[in-house]
């Protein structure tokens, strides 16, 4: 498999995993770390960039939603998100909740720069933890 295809596949999987579509970029990252002699930094960059752009897509979708109240859950979510602000996007890597956080960040019209910064940090840290655990596990196993 060519390196371009390898990184492109991980990027695509990571992008789709960050949207409301199903995906498992973590499993692909682990498989590539184990089976392929590719650059760890290249894999982390492809996964982080794809996942961040997927999260940004959710933020854009949230900006397209009409601004109206949706009940009591809305008030609870708004209080929590207003308190944390864009820093809430550090948790954008969480399954299901992370997608909702991104959509809500867009709906609340969080400022672009802080939103993208916290989104990228949260997404990247998750992949760093996964890669580190995988590589350390591989060393321990051998």
RAHUUR-V907788 format. One record per residue. N is the residue number from 1. RES is the residue in one small letter. PHI is phi in whole degrees, 0 to 359 (none if undefined). PSI is psi in whole degrees, -180 to 180 (999 if undefined). BURIAL is 1 if it has 24 or more other ideal C-beta (glycine too) atoms within 12 Angstrom, else 0. Layout:
N|RES|PHI|PSI|BURIAL ; N|RES|PHI|PSI|BURIAL
//
This chain:
1|x|none|130|0 ; 2|x|291|155|0 ; 3|x|296|-38|0 ; 4|x|299|-43|0 ; 5|x|292|-39|0 ; 6|x|298|-53|1 ; 7|x|293|-38|1 ; 8|x|296|-39|0 ; 9|x|295|-44|1 ; 10|x|293|-41|1 ; 11|x|302|-49|1 ; 12|x|297|-45|1 ; 13|x|298|-41|1 ; 14|x|293|-40|1 ; 15|x|298|-50|1 ; 16|x|296|-36|1 ; 17|x|294|-26|1 ; 18|x|274|-13|1 ; 19|x|266|-174|1 ; 20|x|284|-3|0 ; 21|x|279|152|0 ; 22|x|286|148|0 ; 23|x|187|164|1 ; 24|x|219|71|0 ; 25|x|292|-29|1 ; 26|x|298|-44|1 ; 27|x|297|-41|0 ; 28|x|293|-42|1 ; 29|x|301|-47|1 ; 30|x|298|-45|1 ; 31|x|299|-42|0 ; 32|x|291|-37|1 ; 33|x|295|-36|1 ; 34|x|281|-44|0 ; 35|x|266|-23|0 ; 36|x|240|142|0 ; 37|x|269|62|0 ; 38|x|259|164|1 ; 39|x|295|126|0 ; 40|x|299|-41|1 ; 41|x|294|-38|0 ; 42|x|295|-41|1 ; 43|x|294|-43|1 ; 44|x|296|-40|1 ; 45|x|295|-46|1 ; 46|x|298|-46|1 ; 47|x|293|-46|1 ; 48|x|293|-43|1 ; 49|x|294|-46|1 ; 50|x|299|-45|1 ; 51|x|290|-37|1 ; 52|x|295|-44|1 ; 53|x|294|-34|1 ; 54|x|295|-42|1 ; 55|x|296|-38|1 ; 56|x|296|-35|1 ; 57|x|299|-41|1 ; 58|x|294|-37|1 ; 59|x|296|-44|1 ; 60|x|298|-43|1 ; 61|x|299|-39|0 ; 62|x|297|-35|1 ; 63|x|292|-21|0 ; 64|x|276|-12|0 ; 65|x|286|145|0 ; 66|x|292|148|0 ; 67|x|272|87|0 ; 68|x|217|154|0 ; 69|x|289|151|0 ; 70|x|232|19|0 ; 71|x|114|-167|0 ; 72|x|295|-39|0 ; 73|x|300|-33|0 ; 74|x|297|-46|0 ; 75|x|297|-42|0 ; 76|x|296|-47|0 ; 77|x|297|-42|1 ; 78|x|296|-43|0 ; 79|x|300|-47|0 ; 80|x|296|-47|0 ; 81|x|290|-36|1 ; 82|x|294|-35|0 ; 83|x|293|-45|0 ; 84|x|277|-31|0 ; 85|x|66|-153|0 ; 86|x|301|-22|1 ; 87|x|299|-21|0 ; 88|x|302|-25|1 ; 89|x|288|-6|1 ; 90|x|299|-24|1 ; 91|x|263|14|1 ; 92|x|292|-12|1 ; 93|x|280|-14|1 ; 94|x|294|138|0 ; 95|x|301|140|0 ; 96|x|62|-57|0 ; 97|x|300|-39|0 ; 98|x|298|-42|1 ; 99|x|298|-44|1 ; 100|x|296|-40|1 ; 101|x|302|-43|1 ; 102|x|295|-44|1 ; 103|x|297|-44|1 ; 104|x|294|-37|1 ; 105|x|299|-39|1 ; 106|x|291|-42|1 ; 107|x|297|-37|1 ; 108|x|278|-3|1 ; 109|x|60|45|0 ; 110|x|303|149|1 ; 111|x|300|141|0 ; 112|x|299|-53|0 ; 113|x|300|-53|0 ; 114|x|298|-38|0 ; 115|x|297|-48|1 ; 116|x|293|-39|1 ; 117|x|298|-51|1 ; 118|x|293|-36|1 ; 119|x|299|-50|1 ; 120|x|296|-40|1 ; 121|x|297|-48|1 ; 122|x|299|-46|1 ; 123|x|295|-44|1 ; 124|x|293|-43|1 ; 125|x|300|-38|1 ; 126|x|300|-47|1 ; 127|x|293|-34|1 ; 128|x|296|-44|0 ; 129|x|297|-44|0 ; 130|x|296|-46|1 ; 131|x|295|-42|1 ; 132|x|297|-46|0 ; 133|x|297|-40|0 ; 134|x|295|-48|1 ; 135|x|294|-39|0 ; 136|x|291|-37|0 ; 137|x|297|-39|0 ; 138|x|294|-39|0 ; 139|x|292|-40|0 ; 140|x|294|-38|0 ; 141|x|292|-34|0 ; 142|x|273|999|0
//
